[in-house]
Amino acid sequence: MAETDAKAKVKASADEPGPTEIRSYAVRTELTKAGVWLGLALLIGACIVLIQPILLIFAGIVVAAMLDGGTRLLGRVLPIARGWRLLIVCLLLVAFLAWTMLFAGSQIADQVATFQRVVMAQIERLATWASEHGMGNFQLDAKTISDNLAGTVGRVTAAVGSVVGALTSAVMIVVLGIFIAIEPRLYERGVAWMLPMKSRENFYITTARMGFTLRRLMAGRLLGMAVEGVGTWLACLAFGVPMAALMGLLTGLLAFIPNIGAIVSGVLLILVGFSAGTDTGIAAIVIYLVVQTVDGYLIVPMVAKRTVDLAPALVLGAQILLGALLGVMGLALADPIVAMIKVALEREAERNAGAGGKAKPGA
């Protein structure tokens, strides 16, 4: 009998709440809220600390969109397996880079050696002219300008600012882009697997639209880079502007950054043009205006009709903000980031409108 009572007491004590169990509903609710806010704060802190790898991953996604777009485009004329088409695109890219280095590598290397001297001489002439006309006393040299530029870059640029860091980051971005482009659905399904079942369909629709927009946006960007780079190179050769190959290369590369890239390339082109004389400087201005007109009124509208149409002021504001926070990499990726955010917001607005329309009949 005593043994039976002892077993009953043990069973009863096992069913009783322990000292760590919270029986109060209000306390459990508040602790849940506190846990959510703490987790959100930790997530924001992790994003701030890991902003460099996050941007590198996004840059890899942008590269993957370019490769995927080229693979899809090649599939329209060459009906073979996707893997072979992707391999052809990668080989064509490597062949183009090798041809560029062999064809214009030595010429560009020689021009780079004199480029800084020419630009600094022109800047000093402008500073002298401004001082003579009572606009202030400007003391400009290469060190002052480089220090000012270094002060405007963000954490990410500072982290990859060295030559070794830049090359390493570039290799990581390209390799990551190739891996994503090989099997993009694999990574899409992996991310969707971590989401609730009810959210997966919307996730697939949103990512499909983001991928379409990013491919079109990057296709237009590459087309604009090619038009501006080759056009500037040929025009500089025709009008005798010095360092034609380097000017074409810089203009093409800076065309990846809308708005600001065109301004920087134009300033450099005009400075180099006036270094060879007034007539050459005027020719450089004409070249810049013609190339930017062709890109702005032909290439950009043609691409914008097929992709998300971003307001120039919105893109410029995002470039200023991300450039100040994240440096050159944030500046270069501002346009794709804004495009992806706009697609996501449009999809969310579409869902909310659909949910509102379904709720009205039952109201």
N, C-alpha and C positions, 0 to 999 in steps of 0.2 A: 504494500500500500504506500509506504514511504517512497519506494522507488518510482511508483507511478506519479506521485505528487512532484517529485524532483524533475521527472521528464516533462511534465506539464509546465513547470516553472521555466525550464530551459527553452521550451518551444515558445512560450509567451514572451520571454525576453528577446528571443530572436526576431519576433514579429514587431517589437516595439521600435520606434525611431531612435537612431543613434544620435550622438552629440553633434555630428557634422551634418545631419539632415535638417534642411530648412523647411518647416511645415507652413510657415506664413506665406500666403500667396503674394502679398504686397512686397515682401522682402525678395522673394524669388523673381518677381517682375522687375524690381529695381536693379537687382544684380544682373539680370539678363540685359537690361538697357545699358548698364555700366560696361558689361563685357563687349557689347556691340560698339559703343563709343571708343573703348580702349583698343579694340581690334582695328577700327577705322583709323585711329591716331597712329597705331603702329604701321598700318599699311601706307599711310601718307609719308611717315618717316622713312620707311623702306624705299618708297619711290624716290624720295629726295636723295637718299644715300646711293641708290642704285640707278640714278638717272643716266649715267654714262652707258652701262650695258643695255638699258632700256632703249636708248636712242640708237645704239648699234644694232639691236634686234629689229627695230623699226626700219632702219636703213637697209638691213638685209631683206625685209619684206618688200621694200620698194624695188630692190634689185631683182628679187624673185618675180615681182609683177612685170618688170621689163622682159625678163627671160621668158616668162609664161606668155606674155603678149606676142613676142617673136615666134614662139613655138606654135601658138594658135594661128598666127598669120601664115606661117610656113605650111601648116596643115591644109590650107585652102588650095595650095598648088601642088603639094607633095603628100599624097595619102599614104603615109607610113606610120609606124608606131611612134607614140609620143616621145619615148626615150631617145629614139634616133633623131627626131626633129630637134629635141633639146640639145643633143650632142652637136648637131650641125650649127645651131645658133651659137653655142659656146665656142666652137672652133672658128666660126666666122668672126666672133668678137676678138679672139686671140690673134687671128690673122690680121685684122684691121689694126690692132695695137702694134703688132710687130711691123706691119708695113709703115705705119706712121713713124715709128722709131727709126726704121732704116731709111725711109725716104727723107724725112725732115728732122731726124734726131740731131744730127751734127749741126745742121743749120740753126735749129732752135737753141741748141746748147750755146752756140756762138752769140746768138742774139740775146739770150738771157744774161750773158756776161756784161753786155753794154746797156741792158734795159734799165737797171736801177740807176746807173749814172745819168742816162738821158732824162729819165723822169725826175730825178732829184734836181738836175740842172734847170729844168722847166719850172719846177715848184719854187726854186730859189729866185728865178726871174720874176715869177708872179708875186712873191713876197716882197721883192725889191720894188716892183712897180706899185704895189699897194702902199708901201712905206713912203714912196716919193709923192703919192697923192693924198697923204694925210690919213690913211686908213688904219694906222697903227704900226708898231714896230714888231715885225715877225722875225723870229730867230728860228729857222727851220733847218734841220739836218736829218740824216737818215736815222740816227739814234733817237731823236725826239719823236719822229713819226712812228718808228717801230714801238717805242714805249707807249705812245698814245693808243696805238692799235692793240697792243697787248693788254692795256687796261680796259678795253671795251669787250674783250672776249669773256665767255662764261667759264664755268667749271669744266664742262666737257671739253671745250677747246684747249683749256690749260692742261687737261689730262692727256690729250693726244696731240699736243702741240709740237712735240719733238718729231724729228724725221722718223726715228724708229717707231715711235708710238703711232704716227700717222700711217706708216706702211703696214704695221701690224693690224691696226683697225681696219684698213682698207681690205687686207687679205681676209680678215674675219668676216667682214660684211659680204664679200663676194662668195666665200665658201658657204656662209649661212644662206645666202640667196640661192645658190645652186641646189643645196639640200632641200630647201623649201619648194623650189620649182620642180624638183624631181617628182615629188608626191605631195602636192598641196592638200589634197583631201585627207591625207593621214593626219596632219596636224590640225585641220579643221575638226575632224571627228574627235581627236583627243581633247580639244578645248570644249567641244559640245558635251562630251561625256561627263565633264565636271559640273555641268549646269543641270538644274532641275529639268525633268522630262517636259514640263509644260513650256519651258523657255527655249527648247532646242529648235523647234521649227522657226521661230522668229530669228534665232541666231543664224541659222543657215541662210535665210532670206537676206538678212542684213549683210553677212559676210560675202554673199554672192554679189550684191550690189556694190559693196566696197571694192571687191576685186575688179569688177567691170569698170568702175570709175577710176580706180588707180591705174589699170592697164591703159585706158584711154588717155588719162592725164599724162602718164609717162611717155606714151607714144607721141603725143603732141609736143612734149618737152624735148624729146630726142630729135623730132623733126625740126623744131625751132633751133636747137643747138646746131644741127647740121647745116641748116640754111644760113644762119648767122655766121657760123665759123667759116664755112667754105666761101660764102659770099664776101665776107670781109677780107679773107685771104686773097681771092682773085681780084677784088677791087683795089686792094692795096698794091698788088703787083702791077695792075694796069696804070694806076696813078702815081706810082713811084713812092709810096709811103714806106718809110724804113721798117724793117723787121716785120715783113708781111706775114710770114709763117707764124711767128710768135703772136702777133695781133689776132690772127685768125683762130689760133688755139685758145688764147685767153678769152676772146669773145664767145667762142663756142662753149667753153666750160662755164663762164659766168652766165650764159643764157639759161642754165639750169635753175638759177635763182631769179625769179621774175621781179620786175620793178628795179630792185637795188642792183642786180647783176648788170642790167642794161646801162644804168647810170655809171657804174664803176668802169665797165668796158669802154663806154663812150669817152669818159674823162681820160683814160689811159691812151686811147687811140688819138684823141685830139692833141694831147701833150706830145706824143711821139711825132705826130704829123707836123706840128709847128717847130719841132726841133730841126726839121729839114728845110724850113722856109715858110713864108706866109702862104704861098700858093699851095704847097703841100698840106699845110694846116687847114686851109679852106676845103681842099679835096677830102681830107679826113672827116671834116664836119659833114660834107655831102654824103660820104660813104656811110657814116653812122646813121644819118637821117633816113637814107634810102633803105638800109638793111633793117632798121627798126620799124619802118613803115610797112615793109613787106611782111615782117613777122607779126606786127601788131594788128594789121588790117586783113591779112590773108590767113596766116597759120593759126593764130590764136582763135579768131571767130570760128574757123572751120572745126577746130577741136572742141571748142566750148559747146557747139551744137550737139555733140555726141557725149559730152560728159557733164559733170556738175559745173554750173556757171558761177564762178566766184567773183564777188565784187572786188575791184582793185584795192579800194580802201581797206576792206576786210583783210585781204592778203598782206597788204603793207603793214597794217597794225599788228597782225600776228607775227610778221617778220621782225618788227621792232621789239615786240615783247619777248619772243623766243630767242632772238639774237642777243638781247641783253641778259637773259637768264641762262642760256645754254651755249652761247657763242656761235661760231660759224656753222657748226653742225645743226643747231636749232634753226638758224637762218635758212639753211639749204632745205631742211625738211618741213618748214612752216607750211608751205603750200599743200603737200600731201596730208599733213596732219589736219589742217583746216577742212580739206575735202572729205576726209574720213569722218570727222566730227559732224559735218553737215549732212552726210548720208545717214549717219546714225540718228540724228535729230529728225530728219525727214521721215525715216522709218517709224520712229516712235510717235510722231504726230499722226502718221497714217494709221497706226494701231489704235491710238486714242480716238481718232475720228471714227474708225470702224466699231470700236467698243461703244461709243456714244450712240451711233446709229442703231446698234442692236438693242441698246437699253431703252430707247424711246418707245418702241411698240409695247413693251411690258410695263411702262410707267403708268 
